[in-house]
Amino acid sequence: MNAFVVSGLVKRRAELAGEIERAHEALHKMVLDLENLDATILQFEPDFRVEAIKPKAFRPPKDWSNRGQMSRIILSILRQAAEPLTSRDIALEFARILRRPKRGQGKMLAPDRNARLLKEYDAATQKGEAVAALARRLCAAGRELGNTAGAIETQIRKLVKEREKRERAAAVEARRWRMATRGNRHAACARDPRCAG
């Protein structure tokens, strides 16, 4: 058993020593690059004090959670494009998407967007248009209702499901109320001889 443990530890030590050597080589290369930069700066400005340049520390970005967001947005733009796009067109569309106000349940514009989606859905169902076709049409008309046709379709289906759930709950509550008031009315009629029912 000890032989397995020792062999694993030896293997890990060899890997770590190799990483240290690579780090030393990379550090040596960076020191040489720094010396070359200093010499180049001094060629253009002999009186410049290169020691006065403060090292710039690496600070990870605050939005690590958004890593890959740019790639996803660009790929979405390319998927939705009806024709080939230049890099300028992609950049303009990307900037427009990033400038658009954020949408979500907690945001101010979400109820307005949700109402518009439900209104479009109701009109489309009157015409017999499928939800997927409606989502593609809305996406082609502009991105204010969602980034992609898939996102719009998902949001419409979610809103319709929530509305149906609210309507069912309201119908159950109305039926309970009718049942409760009907029982009271019959009890009152039983006591009152003038009641004809």
Order of alpha helices (4+ residues) and beta strands (2+ residues): alpha-alpha-alpha-alpha-alpha-alpha
